[in-house]
Amino acid sequence: MPQGQIRKGFFFYFGLFVLLLISIFLICLVIMMFNPGKTVLWMQYFTANDDELIEKTSDGSRTIDWSQVNSLEINCSYANVVVQKNNEYNLDGVHIVNNAKGFAVESNAVHFDYNVYYEGSTLKIDVTEPTGFMFFSKDIRIILHASENSSLNFSTLNLKITTTSGNVEIGGTTAKAAEEIRLNSLDVSTGSGRITFSQMFNTSSLTGLNLYTEEGKLLSTKNINYGNETVNGFVVNCDATIGTDKGAISYDYINTGSHDIYASCKSGTFAADYIVAENLKVTCVQGNYKFGNVMANLDYTNSEDSLLAPNIVVDYLSGNFTISGGDNFKGSAEPSVNIKKIDGEISMLVDKGSITVGEANGAVDINSEDNLNVDIIIGENNGSAKRIITQNSNVSIGFLGVVSNNTTIETDRGNIVVNVTSVANFTANAWVNDLEGTTRLADDKISISHGLIEGETKNPLVVRGTSSTSGTLTIRTNSSLSYNLVAKENLV
């Protein structure tokens, strides 16, 4: 028999065999669907359409009076958790909705269950969701509900929620005759789920706020009037802790008043258009940080033992900016910093990376022992001290107005560029950057724009004479030095 015919015959019967297996599998699925819980070929089908109100502990020993519950802890896996006050239900309390459907391997099947119990004064609800290899629905909801016109709004409740992949929504929908809910404190942690504040969550009564998602999102759909804008975010009168590992923190507006924000973001994204706080303290490794207006001190010193390569962009910062490489100062900390305008002080202690500042109106202290590129514009009326010390990197510094006293720039192998406008008057002394520091930098390493040289020497360089308003520049370098006269609009 020809070889081709043998091959065709083999594939024909093999195909029939595969179709037979698929048919048997589908028949088994149908049998299981009509017999939920029955094991067929080591598989089971699970389904539910339940909506239960928790009224007692699981052992029946205590009836739950929700007006007397001050601490509630909910633990679950993929169930979604909602806190709401509306007319969806007539009775207050926790409603557990289970509409999960799917197939599971009998040996690994986990059936839906929940356990309600007190641990000390804290009421705990542990929910176990079904596991399976194929889901038609994973709709399981845990709803903390206060009914419409009820006196209950949870304002004295300390709520803690822990999920693996479930979403958490505080406030519920604006439909269904929704009313505001409040909480005394909120602590939510999830793996890949979202944590959302909706319009009906009044955050003014919070005395504690802690939100964390490993790789999900922190966000808000709550409208807040800020200036002439309507933004989404939250306002609290307490310290707020928000964090993610590799997820996203995304708010238009965060306001903690005179309290602090503690933010952790290892390698994810933290974006906010407006932040109002006493301090914004960030713990990070890498990650992207995009801030609009920050009315706070921005402090990355909590990251000094973990800092690698964060990307930090700020439009406006009213307070101080501080970042340190700590134990990583010897080469591994490499942040990228871009601040358009800052009114506070800058303090930076890292080896590598870059810092770009469009307008600095406070003291500047930048220190690097390796390759930290510096490009900074000094504000028009900034009379504070400036100190920039690097090892191998280039330094560009511009002055929008006068050149104040106590400006020191040092680099070993980097080039230095000094840009000034026509209003600047100063005296600059440039030295070779060696241990002695007593040898003046040679003239052939110094270039000066036409219009700046008024005397006979390049070093010291005297621009527009000396007066009570003139400043001093002290420069140490082993490379080149340039003084440039530029228009103010070219610096801004």
FENUR-V576209 format. One record per residue. N is the residue number from 0. SS is DSSP state (2 for helix, 1 for strand, 0 for the rest). PSI is psi in radians with two decimals (999 if undefined). Layout:
[[N | SS | PSI] [N | SS | PSI]]
This chain:
[[0 | 0 | 2.37] [1 | 0 | 2.60] [2 | 2 | -0.64] [3 | 2 | -0.66] [4 | 2 | -0.63] [5 | 2 | -0.75] [6 | 2 | -0.76] [7 | 2 | -0.71] [8 | 2 | -0.68] [9 | 2 | -0.86] [10 | 2 | -0.55] [11 | 2 | -0.87] [12 | 2 | -0.56] [13 | 2 | -0.70] [14 | 2 | -0.72] [15 | 2 | -0.67] [16 | 2 | -0.76] [17 | 2 | -0.77] [18 | 2 | -0.64] [19 | 2 | -0.76] [20 | 2 | -0.76] [21 | 2 | -0.73] [22 | 2 | -0.78] [23 | 2 | -0.75] [24 | 2 | -0.77] [25 | 2 | -0.67] [26 | 2 | -0.71] [27 | 2 | -0.70] [28 | 2 | -0.74] [29 | 2 | -0.76] [30 | 2 | -0.78] [31 | 2 | -0.66] [32 | 2 | -0.55] [33 | 2 | -0.10] [34 | 0 | 1.20] [35 | 0 | 2.36] [36 | 0 | -0.23] [37 | 0 | 2.39] [38 | 0 | 2.15] [39 | 1 | 2.12] [40 | 0 | 0.82] [41 | 0 | 0.38] [42 | 1 | 2.73] [43 | 1 | 2.67] [44 | 1 | 2.32] [45 | 1 | 2.53] [46 | 1 | 2.67] [47 | 0 | 2.73] [48 | 0 | 1.14] [49 | 1 | 2.58] [50 | 1 | 1.82] [51 | 1 | 2.47] [52 | 1 | 2.23] [53 | 0 | 2.06] [54 | 0 | -0.44] [55 | 1 | 2.87] [56 | 0 | 2.79] [57 | 0 | -0.51] [58 | 0 | 0.01] [59 | 0 | 0.12] [60 | 0 | -0.40] [61 | 0 | 2.32] [62 | 1 | 2.41] [63 | 0 | 2.10] [64 | 0 | 1.82] [65 | 2 | -0.38] [66 | 2 | -0.27] [67 | 2 | -0.01] [68 | 0 | 2.02] [69 | 0 | -0.37] [70 | 1 | 2.19] [71 | 1 | 2.31] [72 | 1 | 2.17] [73 | 1 | 2.21] [74 | 1 | 2.26] [75 | 0 | -3.13] [76 | 0 | -1.46] [77 | 0 | 0.07] [78 | 0 | 2.53] [79 | 1 | 2.49] [80 | 1 | 2.28] [81 | 1 | 2.39] [82 | 1 | 2.18] [83 | 1 | 2.85] [84 | 1 | 1.86] [85 | 1 | -2.89] [86 | 0 | 0.39] [87 | 0 | -0.64] [88 | 0 | 2.74] [89 | 0 | -0.34] [90 | 0 | 2.41] [91 | 0 | 2.68] [92 | 1 | -2.87] [93 | 1 | 2.12] [94 | 1 | 2.27] [95 | 1 | 2.04] [96 | 1 | 2.20] [97 | 1 | 1.87] [98 | 0 | 0.48] [99 | 0 | 2.44] [100 | 1 | 2.41] [101 | 1 | -2.99] [102 | 1 | 2.52] [103 | 1 | 2.64] [104 | 1 | 2.25] [105 | 2 | -0.68] [106 | 2 | -0.42] [107 | 2 | 0.14] [108 | 0 | 2.33] [109 | 0 | 2.15] [110 | 0 | 2.68] [111 | 0 | 2.39] [112 | 1 | 2.85] [113 | 1 | 2.68] [114 | 1 | 2.19] [115 | 1 | 2.16] [116 | 1 | 2.83] [117 | 1 | 2.41] [118 | 1 | 1.75] [119 | 0 | -2.24] [120 | 0 | 0.06] [121 | 1 | 2.22] [122 | 1 | 2.23] [123 | 1 | 2.46] [124 | 1 | 1.95] [125 | 1 | 2.09] [126 | 1 | 2.28] [127 | 1 | 2.05] [128 | 0 | 2.66] [129 | 0 | 2.56] [130 | 0 | 2.70] [131 | 0 | 2.97] [132 | 0 | -0.20] [133 | 1 | 2.17] [134 | 1 | 2.35] [135 | 1 | -0.48] [136 | 1 | 2.39] [137 | 0 | 0.55] [138 | 0 | 1.62] [139 | 1 | 2.19] [140 | 1 | 2.44] [141 | 1 | 1.97] [142 | 1 | 1.97] [143 | 1 | 1.95] [144 | 1 | 2.34] [145 | 1 | 2.27] [146 | 1 | 2.79] [147 | 0 | 2.39] [148 | 0 | 0.09] [149 | 0 | 2.61] [150 | 0 | -0.23] [151 | 0 | 2.21] [152 | 0 | 0.18] [153 | 0 | 0.37] [154 | 0 | -0.32] [155 | 0 | 0.11] [156 | 0 | 2.29] [157 | 1 | 1.94] [158 | 1 | 2.26] [159 | 1 | 2.23] [160 | 1 | 2.28] [161 | 1 | 2.13] [162 | 0 | 2.88] [163 | 0 | -0.96] [164 | 0 | 0.01] [165 | 0 | 2.64] [166 | 0 | 2.65] [167 | 1 | 2.20] [168 | 1 | 2.11] [169 | 1 | 2.01] [170 | 0 | -0.53] [171 | 0 | -2.96] [172 | 0 | 2.73] [173 | 0 | -0.13] [174 | 0 | -3.02] [175 | 0 | 0.68] [176 | 0 | 0.83] [177 | 0 | 2.54] [178 | 0 | 2.90] [179 | 0 | 2.51] [180 | 1 | 2.75] [181 | 0 | 2.85] [182 | 0 | 2.67] [183 | 0 | -0.74] [184 | 1 | 2.71] [185 | 1 | 2.25] [186 | 1 | 1.93] [187 | 1 | 2.33] [188 | 1 | 2.29] [189 | 1 | 2.75] [190 | 0 | -1.25] [191 | 0 | 0.14] [192 | 0 | 2.92] [193 | 1 | 2.59] [194 | 1 | 2.02] [195 | 1 | 2.37] [196 | 1 | 2.20] [197 | 0 | 3.12] [198 | 0 | -0.55] [199 | 0 | 0.20] [200 | 1 | 1.93] [201 | 0 | 1.90] [202 | 2 | 0.03] [203 | 2 | -0.41] [204 | 2 | -0.03] [205 | 0 | 2.31] [206 | 0 | -0.09] [207 | 1 | 2.43] [208 | 1 | 2.16] [209 | 1 | 2.00] [210 | 1 | 2.29] [211 | 1 | 2.34] [212 | 1 | 2.30] [213 | 0 | -0.88] [214 | 0 | 0.31] [215 | 0 | -2.55] [216 | 1 | 2.54] [217 | 1 | 2.15] [218 | 1 | 3.03] [219 | 1 | 2.42] [220 | 0 | 0.23] [221 | 0 | 2.17] [222 | 1 | 2.35] [223 | 1 | 2.31] [224 | 1 | 2.11] [225 | 1 | 1.91] [226 | 0 | -2.21] [227 | 0 | 0.17] [228 | 1 | 2.71] [229 | 1 | 2.04] [230 | 1 | 2.88] [231 | 1 | 2.35] [232 | 1 | -2.54] [233 | 1 | 2.69] [234 | 1 | 2.20] [235 | 0 | 2.84] [236 | 0 | 0.88] [237 | 0 | 2.95] [238 | 0 | 2.52] [239 | 1 | 2.32] [240 | 1 | 2.07] [241 | 1 | 2.47] [242 | 1 | 2.75] [243 | 1 | 2.74] [244 | 0 | -1.16] [245 | 0 | 0.44] [246 | 0 | -2.54] [247 | 1 | 2.33] [248 | 1 | 2.05] [249 | 1 | 1.84] [250 | 1 | 2.55] [251 | 1 | -0.67] [252 | 1 | 2.27] [253 | 1 | 2.24] [254 | 1 | 2.02] [255 | 0 | 0.24] [256 | 0 | -2.19] [257 | 0 | 0.17] [258 | 0 | 3.04] [259 | 0 | 2.71] [260 | 1 | 2.18] [261 | 1 | 1.96] [262 | 1 | 2.34] [263 | 1 | 2.36] [264 | 1 | 1.71] [265 | 0 | -0.95] [266 | 0 | 0.32] [267 | 0 | -2.58] [268 | 1 | 2.36] [269 | 1 | 1.97] [270 | 1 | 2.33] [271 | 1 | 2.38] [272 | 1 | -0.66] [273 | 1 | 2.29] [274 | 1 | 2.23] [275 | 1 | 2.08] [276 | 1 | 2.99] [277 | 1 | -0.88] [278 | 1 | 2.45] [279 | 1 | 1.85] [280 | 1 | 2.02] [281 | 1 | 2.31] [282 | 1 | 2.14] [283 | 1 | 2.99] [284 | 0 | -1.07] [285 | 0 | -2.34] [286 | 0 | 2.93] [287 | 1 | 2.32] [288 | 1 | 1.92] [289 | 1 | 1.86] [290 | 1 | 2.50] [291 | 1 | -1.82] [292 | 1 | 2.10] [293 | 1 | 1.89] [294 | 1 | 1.25] [295 | 1 | 3.01] [296 | 1 | 2.32] [297 | 1 | 1.97] [298 | 1 | 2.05] [299 | 0 | 0.28] [300 | 2 | -0.35] [301 | 2 | -0.22] [302 | 2 | 0.10] [303 | 0 | -0.41] [304 | 0 | -0.03] [305 | 0 | -0.16] [306 | 0 | 2.22] [307 | 0 | -1.42] [308 | 0 | 1.12] [309 | 0 | 2.66] [310 | 1 | 1.95] [311 | 1 | 2.13] [312 | 1 | 2.20] [313 | 1 | 2.27] [314 | 1 | -0.87] [315 | 1 | 2.35] [316 | 1 | 2.05] [317 | 0 | -0.50] [318 | 0 | -2.73] [319 | 0 | 2.66] [320 | 1 | 2.18] [321 | 1 | 2.29] [322 | 1 | 2.43] [323 | 1 | 2.46] [324 | 0 | -0.20] [325 | 2 | -2.22] [326 | 2 | -0.30] [327 | 2 | 0.17] [328 | 2 | -0.37] [329 | 2 | 0.80] [330 | 0 | -0.38] [331 | 0 | -0.32] [332 | 0 | 2.12] [333 | 1 | 1.16] [334 | 1 | 2.71] [335 | 1 | 2.07] [336 | 1 | 2.26] [337 | 1 | 1.93] [338 | 1 | 2.12] [339 | 1 | -0.72] [340 | 1 | 2.38] [341 | 1 | 2.30] [342 | 0 | -0.31] [343 | 0 | -2.86] [344 | 0 | 2.72] [345 | 1 | 2.19] [346 | 1 | 2.05] [347 | 1 | 2.18] [348 | 1 | 1.48] [349 | 0 | 2.85] [350 | 0 | -0.88] [351 | 1 | -3.13] [352 | 1 | -2.59] [353 | 1 | 2.69] [354 | 1 | 2.24] [355 | 1 | 2.20] [356 | 1 | 2.16] [357 | 1 | -0.53] [358 | 1 | 1.99] [359 | 1 | 2.11] [360 | 0 | 0.23] [361 | 0 | -3.00] [362 | 0 | 2.62] [363 | 1 | 2.19] [364 | 1 | 1.78] [365 | 1 | 2.24] [366 | 1 | 2.21] [367 | 0 | 2.47] [368 | 0 | 0.29] [369 | 0 | -1.97] [370 | 0 | 1.39] [371 | 1 | 1.84] [372 | 1 | 2.35] [373 | 1 | 2.22] [374 | 1 | 1.86] [375 | 1 | 2.42] [376 | 1 | 2.22] [377 | 1 | 2.31] [378 | 0 | 2.80] [379 | 0 | -0.63] [380 | 0 | 0.45] [381 | 0 | 1.83] [382 | 0 | 0.16] [383 | 0 | 2.90] [384 | 0 | 2.54] [385 | 1 | 2.32] [386 | 1 | 2.02] [387 | 1 | 2.05] [388 | 1 | 2.11] [389 | 0 | 2.97] [390 | 0 | -1.02] [391 | 0 | -0.04] [392 | 0 | 2.84] [393 | 0 | 2.61] [394 | 1 | 2.21] [395 | 1 | 2.13] [396 | 1 | 2.33] [397 | 1 | 2.64] [398 | 1 | 2.03] [399 | 0 | -0.46] [400 | 0 | -2.27] [401 | 0 | 2.74] [402 | 0 | 1.95] [403 | 0 | 2.97] [404 | 0 | 2.92] [405 | 0 | 0.79] [406 | 1 | 2.04] [407 | 1 | 2.30] [408 | 1 | 2.21] [409 | 1 | 2.39] [410 | 0 | 2.69] [411 | 0 | -1.11] [412 | 0 | 0.14] [413 | 0 | 2.75] [414 | 0 | 2.61] [415 | 1 | 2.29] [416 | 1 | 2.21] [417 | 1 | 2.07] [418 | 1 | 2.24] [419 | 1 | 2.80] [420 | 0 | -3.12] [421 | 0 | -0.20] [422 | 0 | -0.10] [423 | 0 | 2.40] [424 | 0 | 2.20] [425 | 1 | 2.94] [426 | 1 | 2.25] [427 | 1 | 2.31] [428 | 1 | 2.20] [429 | 1 | 2.32] [430 | 1 | 2.70] [431 | 0 | 2.35] [432 | 0 | 1.45] [433 | 0 | -3.07] [434 | 0 | -0.65] [435 | 0 | -0.79] [436 | 0 | 0.50] [437 | 0 | 0.01] [438 | 0 | 2.20] [439 | 1 | 2.55] [440 | 0 | 2.38] [441 | 0 | 2.59] [442 | 2 | -0.54] [443 | 2 | -0.15] [444 | 2 | 0.06] [445 | 1 | 2.23] [446 | 1 | 2.46] [447 | 1 | 2.32] [448 | 0 | 2.60] [449 | 0 | 2.33] [450 | 0 | -0.21] [451 | 0 | -0.62] [452 | 0 | 2.11] [453 | 0 | -0.34] [454 | 0 | -2.76] [455 | 0 | -0.10] [456 | 0 | 2.63] [457 | 0 | -0.44] [458 | 0 | 1.79] [459 | 0 | 2.66] [460 | 1 | 2.13] [461 | 1 | 2.10] [462 | 1 | 2.06] [463 | 0 | 0.67] [464 | 0 | -2.98] [465 | 0 | 2.48] [466 | 0 | -3.12] [467 | 0 | -0.35] [468 | 0 | -0.07] [469 | 0 | 2.61] [470 | 1 | 3.12] [471 | 1 | 2.44] [472 | 1 | 2.22] [473 | 1 | 2.08] [474 | 1 | 2.36] [475 | 1 | 2.16] [476 | 0 | 2.71] [477 | 0 | 0.14] [478 | 0 | -2.56] [479 | 0 | 2.75] [480 | 1 | 2.29] [481 | 1 | 2.33] [482 | 1 | 2.16] [483 | 1 | 2.34] [484 | 1 | 2.05] [485 | 0 | 2.79] [486 | 0 | 2.56] [487 | 2 | -0.71] [488 | 2 | -0.34] [489 | 2 | -0.27] [490 | 2 | -0.61] [491 | 0 | 999]]
